[in-house]
């Protein structure tokens, strides 16, 4: 059945009249890829300009045609003011959807992203969504036999949050039905960490020193990890890494801000390579690295991927890493995406599907959704 463009839809299901406490949000997807359960950013300044005295404790958001209530979150970015209204919705390829915001008490939403500092496990910082989980290592682990430099992956096959449960039992190296931690990091970049790359060498930092949580669910979790100064060759360096994970996605957005004395700092972003045979995707033109690891006993297979959006450079494969060489200019930020998937989650089960996911993810980044906030004429039916 051919579906008409959104402008031709007549929303006859709803009979609710619009009031001064009503806004429409039209989300347009001009790309050839559908956005499924996408976390959409609506600039809060647009909402406030049309609904000045809005009560943020009394908001409900619907899909206008079906009246399906949608989950949302206020994104504050660690500040005392709202930057974006985050809404999770699906938008088919080359079409638009109309969302409706009204005054009212919303449903209690399921938590789909979560992160926290874990002092009871040597200063880990761990984060997860309804698809996958990760962790980075803190100072208490530094210099011990367990020390590791990169991003760790905790595979899962449940949409429930598992971090607190796994840390509470300490029994997370065995799959009890919801996944486990079998990914080994060691003295590597793990699943997509970054470090200065000078004279063909990776100059690892120590583990993170302090952290700051910016937002924490239900749809987006973001935090910063701050590192003490170390030397990359002869260059003193510090870095702040901002990690952001949305519900429904396999990849975290990573924004790094290195501070250094030179004009440009060469940087490598890496994926740990195993000794046994795995399947590799290297696409320098699009800035995509993908790795489908060898089978790990009975625990399954992990896929890892990195997508660069800035300063795409040379990619190489070493005995230890898949490396993407890039750089950061002084005073600028470097942003990329990294993440993982588990074949036993039964959503992405082979390398072809994983590499396609990474390629389509990059295409969606290049073709973002268009957001319009509309104030309807008071007294008109919301179907108009």
C-alpha positions in Angstrom: 0.0 0.0 0.0 1.4 3.4 -1.0 1.5 5.9 1.9 0.8 9.5 1.2 3.2 12.2 2.4 2.4 13.5 5.9 1.1 16.8 4.5 -1.8 14.9 2.9 -2.8 13.0 6.1 -6.0 13.8 7.7 -5.8 12.9 11.4 -9.4 11.8 11.9 -8.8 9.5 14.9 -8.4 12.3 17.5 -11.3 14.6 18.4 -9.4 16.6 21.0 -9.5 20.3 20.4 -6.2 22.2 20.5 -5.7 24.6 23.3 -3.1 27.1 24.5 -1.4 24.1 26.1 -0.8 22.2 22.8 2.2 22.1 20.5 2.8 20.0 17.4 6.3 18.7 16.6 6.8 17.6 13.0 9.8 15.3 12.4 10.9 14.9 8.7 13.2 12.2 7.4 14.5 13.1 3.9 16.9 10.2 3.8 16.3 6.7 2.3 16.8 5.1 5.7 14.2 4.7 8.4 14.9 5.9 11.9 13.6 3.2 14.3 13.0 4.2 17.9 15.3 7.2 17.4 16.0 9.6 20.2 15.0 12.9 18.7 16.3 16.3 19.9 13.8 19.1 20.0 15.6 22.4 21.0 13.9 23.6 24.2 14.2 27.2 23.1 11.8 26.5 20.3 9.3 25.0 22.7 9.6 27.9 25.2 9.1 30.5 22.5 5.7 29.0 21.7 4.7 27.9 25.2 6.2 30.4 27.5 4.8 29.2 30.9 5.0 25.5 30.3 4.9 23.3 33.4 7.6 20.7 32.8 6.0 18.3 35.4 2.8 18.2 33.4 3.7 17.2 29.8 2.4 14.3 27.7 3.7 13.6 24.2 1.7 11.5 21.7 2.1 10.3 18.2 -0.6 12.5 16.8 -2.4 10.0 14.5 -2.5 7.0 16.8 -2.4 8.8 20.2 0.4 6.4 21.2 2.1 8.0 24.2 5.9 8.5 23.7 8.8 8.4 26.2 10.7 11.7 26.6 13.5 13.2 28.7 14.7 16.7 29.4 18.4 17.0 28.5 20.3 19.4 30.7 23.9 18.7 29.9 25.0 19.0 33.5 23.4 22.4 33.9 20.3 23.8 35.7 18.5 24.5 32.5 16.9 22.4 29.8 18.8 22.3 26.4 16.7 19.8 24.5 13.5 17.8 24.8 14.4 14.2 23.9 11.6 12.1 22.4 11.9 8.5 21.2 10.0 7.8 18.0 10.2 6.1 14.7 10.3 8.0 11.4 10.0 6.0 8.1 12.3 6.8 5.2 11.3 9.9 3.1 8.4 10.8 5.3 7.3 12.8 8.3 5.6 12.1 11.6 3.5 14.5 13.6 3.9 14.5 17.4 1.6 16.3 19.8 2.6 17.8 23.1 -0.2 18.5 25.7 -0.5 19.4 29.3 -1.1 16.4 31.5 0.6 13.8 33.7 2.7 11.4 31.7 3.1 7.7 32.1 6.1 6.4 34.1 8.7 5.5 31.4 11.0 2.5 31.5 14.6 3.3 32.1 16.5 2.6 28.8 19.9 4.2 29.6 21.9 4.3 32.9 25.4 5.0 34.1 27.2 5.4 37.3 30.5 5.5 39.2 31.3 2.1 40.8 33.5 2.7 43.9 32.9 -0.8 45.1 34.7 -2.1 42.0 37.9 -0.1 42.0 36.5 3.1 40.5 34.9 1.7 37.4 32.5 3.9 35.5 29.9 1.8 33.7 27.1 2.7 31.4 24.4 0.8 29.5 21.3 1.0 27.4 18.6 -1.5 26.4 21.1 -3.1 23.9 24.6 -3.2 25.3 26.8 -2.1 28.2 30.3 -0.6 28.6 32.8 0.4 31.3 36.0 2.4 31.7 38.6 2.0 34.5 39.5 4.4 37.3 42.5 5.2 39.4 42.0 2.4 42.0 42.7 -0.2 39.3 45.8 1.5 38.0 49.0 -0.4 38.5 47.2 -3.6 39.6 47.3 -6.9 37.8 43.8 -6.2 36.5 44.8 -2.8 35.0 43.4 -2.1 31.5 43.4 1.0 29.2 40.5 0.7 26.8 36.7 0.6 26.7 35.3 -2.7 28.0 32.1 -4.3 26.6 29.5 -6.1 28.7 27.2 -8.0 26.3 23.6 -8.4 27.1 20.4 -9.9 25.7 17.8 -8.1 27.7 16.4 -4.6 27.6 16.5 -4.4 31.4 19.3 -2.5 33.1 21.9 -5.0 34.4 24.8 -3.0 35.8 23.7 -2.8 39.4 22.7 -6.4 39.5 26.0 -7.6 38.1 28.1 -5.5 40.3 26.1 -6.5 43.4 26.7 -10.2 42.8 30.2 -9.8 41.3 29.4 -12.8 39.1 29.4 -11.2 35.7 31.8 -13.5 33.9 29.2 -16.2 33.6 26.0 -15.8 31.5 23.0 -16.3 33.7 20.6 -15.6 30.9 21.0 -11.9 30.3 24.7 -11.8 29.1 28.1 -11.4 30.7 31.6 -9.8 30.5 33.9 -11.9 28.4 35.6 -9.1 26.4 39.3 -8.7 27.2 40.9 -5.3 27.1 44.2 -5.4 28.8 46.8 -2.9 27.7 45.0 -2.0 24.5 42.4 0.6 23.4 39.6 -2.0 23.7 36.3 -1.2 22.0 37.2 2.2 20.6 39.2 4.2 23.0 41.5 7.0 21.8 45.0 8.1 22.7 47.8 10.3 21.2 49.6 8.6 18.4 53.2 9.9 17.8 56.1 8.3 16.1 53.9 5.2 15.3 53.3 4.7 19.0 50.2 4.9 21.2 50.8 7.0 24.3 48.4 5.7 26.8 47.1 7.9 29.6 46.6 6.7 33.1 43.0 5.7 34.1 40.5 8.4 34.5 40.8 10.6 37.7 37.4 12.3 38.1 34.0 12.1 36.5 30.9 14.2 36.0 27.4 12.9 35.1 25.6 15.3 32.7 22.3 13.4 32.1 21.1 10.0 33.2 18.1 8.4 31.5 15.6 7.3 30.7 16.5 7.9 27.1 20.0 9.4 27.1 22.9 9.0 29.5 26.0 11.3 29.2 29.0 11.8 31.4 32.6 13.1 31.4 35.8 11.4 32.4 38.7 13.7 33.3 42.3 12.5 33.1 45.4 13.7 34.8 48.3 15.0 32.8 50.7 12.6 31.1 53.3 12.8 28.4 52.7 11.8 24.8 56.3 11.6 23.7 57.6 15.0 24.9 54.2 16.7 24.8 52.3 17.2 28.1 48.7 16.2 27.6 45.4 16.2 29.5 42.0 15.1 28.2 38.3 15.2 29.0 36.2 12.4 27.4 32.5 13.0 27.1 30.5 9.8 26.5 26.8 9.8 25.4 24.6 6.8 24.9 21.0 6.9 23.6 18.3 4.2 24.0 18.0 1.8 21.2 21.6 2.2 19.7 24.6 0.0 19.8 27.1 2.9 19.7 28.1 5.6 22.1 29.0 9.1 20.9 32.5 10.1 22.2 33.7 13.7 22.3 37.3 14.1 23.3 39.0 17.4 24.2 42.8 17.0 24.5 44.8 19.9 25.9 48.3 20.2 24.6 50.9 22.8 23.6 51.3 22.0 19.9 49.0 23.2 17.1 47.9 19.7 16.2 47.9 16.4 18.2 47.9 13.1 16.2 45.4 10.7 17.7 44.6 7.0 17.2 41.2 5.4 17.8 41.5 1.6 18.2 39.8 -1.7 18.4 41.5 -4.6 20.0 42.4 -7.4 17.5 42.4 -11.0 18.6 45.0 -13.6 17.7 42.5 -15.9 16.1 40.9 -15.1 12.8 38.2 -12.4 12.8 36.4 -10.5 10.0 37.5 -6.9 9.4 35.9 -3.9 7.7 38.2 -1.0 6.8 36.5 1.9 5.0 38.8 5.0 5.0 36.6 6.9 2.6 33.6 6.8 5.0 35.5 6.6 8.2 34.2 3.2 9.3 36.1 0.4 11.1 34.3 -2.8 11.9 35.4 -6.0 13.5 33.6 -9.3 13.9 35.6 -11.1 16.5 36.4 -14.9 16.5 34.0 -17.1 18.5 34.8 -17.0 22.2 34.1 -20.6 23.3 30.4 -21.0 24.2 30.0 -17.3 25.0 29.4 -16.2 21.4 30.8 -13.5 19.2 31.3 -9.7 19.8 31.2 -7.2 17.0 32.9 -3.9 17.5 32.7 -0.8 15.4 34.1 2.8 15.1 32.6 5.6 13.0 34.6 8.8 12.5 32.9 12.1 11.5 35.8 14.4 11.9 39.4 14.4 10.5 39.1 10.9 8.8 42.6 9.6 8.2 44.6 6.5 7.5 43.4 3.1 8.8 45.7 0.2 9.5 45.6 -3.3 11.0 48.4 -4.3 13.4 48.8 -7.5 15.3 47.2 -5.8 18.3 44.7 -3.2 16.9 42.6 -2.0 14.1 43.7 1.7 14.2 42.2 4.8 12.7 44.6 7.7 12.6 43.1 11.1 13.1 44.0 14.4 14.8 42.7 17.2 17.0 43.5 20.8 16.3 44.4 22.9 19.4 41.3 24.4 21.0 38.9 22.1 19.0 36.9 19.0 19.8 37.1 15.6 18.2 33.9 13.5 17.9 33.4 9.9 16.9 31.1 6.9 17.6 32.1 3.5 19.0 30.2 0.5 20.2 29.5 -3.2 20.1 27.0 -5.9 19.5 26.6 -9.6 20.6 25.4 -12.3 18.3 23.5 -14.0 21.1 21.2 -11.1 21.5 19.7 -12.4 18.3 19.3 -9.1 16.6 22.6 -8.7 14.7 24.0 -12.2 14.3 26.6 -12.1 11.5 29.3 -9.8 10.2 27.3 -8.8 7.2 24.5 -7.4 9.4 26.9 -5.7 11.7 28.8 -3.9 8.9 25.5 -2.9 7.3 24.4 -1.5 10.7 27.6 0.6 10.8 27.3 1.9 7.2 23.6 2.8 7.7 24.4 4.5 11.0 26.9 6.7 9.2 24.3 7.5 6.6 21.9 8.6 9.2 24.5 10.8 10.8 25.0 12.5 7.4 21.2 13.0 7.0 19.8 14.2 10.3 16.1 14.5 10.9 14.5 17.9 10.5 12.5 19.2 13.5 9.7 21.8 13.4 7.8 23.0 16.4 4.3 24.4 15.5 1.8 26.3 17.5 -1.7 25.3 16.3 -4.6 27.7 16.0 -6.5 27.6 19.3 -9.9 26.1 19.0 -9.1 24.0 15.9 -9.4 20.2 16.1 -6.0 18.5 16.5 -6.8 16.4 13.4 -6.3 19.5 11.3 
